Amino acid sequence: MPDPSLPPGRREAVVLGDTQRTDCGARMLRELAGGLARAGVPAHLRVYGGGDFAAFLDGIGDLWRDIAARRARPFLVDLQARYPIGRLPRFSAVLDHPLIHPYLREVPPDTLLGVVDESHLDLDGYSSAPAVFFPHGGPPAEPDPPRFADRPIPILVAGGLAGRPGGPLWRDRLDPLAPEVRAVVEAAVHGVADHGIDPYAALLAAAERRGWPAERLAWRSLCGLIGLIVNLAQGVCRHRVLRGLRDLPLTVAGAVEDGFLDPPPADLALTGPIDYGAV
């Protein structure tokens, strides 16, 4: 990668995306690039589509040097700080809990992280990079239909439904754990789902109550447990919501875990997995 020293001059952005991102993530990068351009900051959107990753990074290096040669001051924008760009100035939006990404510990302080939850600003030790609150959402809502308009789908639930307590995902993810670790993870999951506690705080609290030294875990193992807690807590919350809606006509778009809707609602339509645009 190029020398990170910046010559004097105007700013130019290099916005990095890839085709593996969600529709919302890809849209965020496009909007950031367009917004910077409208604000008078030229923005160069580059999307990795697979293949030779080293060649893609070399191309970014060439673009960086071209910008610097024009006496401009380049900076990078990406998601999740995944691109190994070294000590180059960068803004990176972290779209979920930062502790499920162990590599953030290697991100240098030249990167500014944008975290999606304000409580994540209170976390420390996961990265030397500074962080700011950077909330994000999905695409803009469609205009509301008239209040009493005929709606062919009374309630539409979009997203994969998995992770009910005791279900297949719980067994697959928890059965391999040692009993003392499993007990801590299950308690932390319910701390998140029942009380809205941060997953990291929930893990440490559950471990402390049981005299289990979670803080001594290797960093990647700790981050792996945080990711597991997040996934299972989402499943618990979704399962509760669906149970509360079971007396209403439901359409569910996405994959559904075996037994997640048992006993099934009387008025239920399942689309199976479909893409975001179809939803």
Secondary structure, 3 states (H helix, E strand, C coil): CCCCCCCCCCEEEEEEEECCCCHHHHHHHHHHHHHHHHCCCCEEEEEECCCCHHHHHHHHHHHHHHHHHCCCEEEEEEECCCCCCCCCCEEEEECCCHHHCHHHHHCCCCEEEEECCHHHHHCCCCCCCCEEECCCCCCCCCCCCCCCCCCCCCEEEECCECCCCCCHHHHHHHCCCCHHHHHHHHHHHHHHHHHCCCHHHHHHHHHHHCCCCHHHCCHHHHHHHHHHHHHHHHHHHHHHHHHHCCCCCEEEEECECCCCCCCCCCCEEEEECCCCCCC
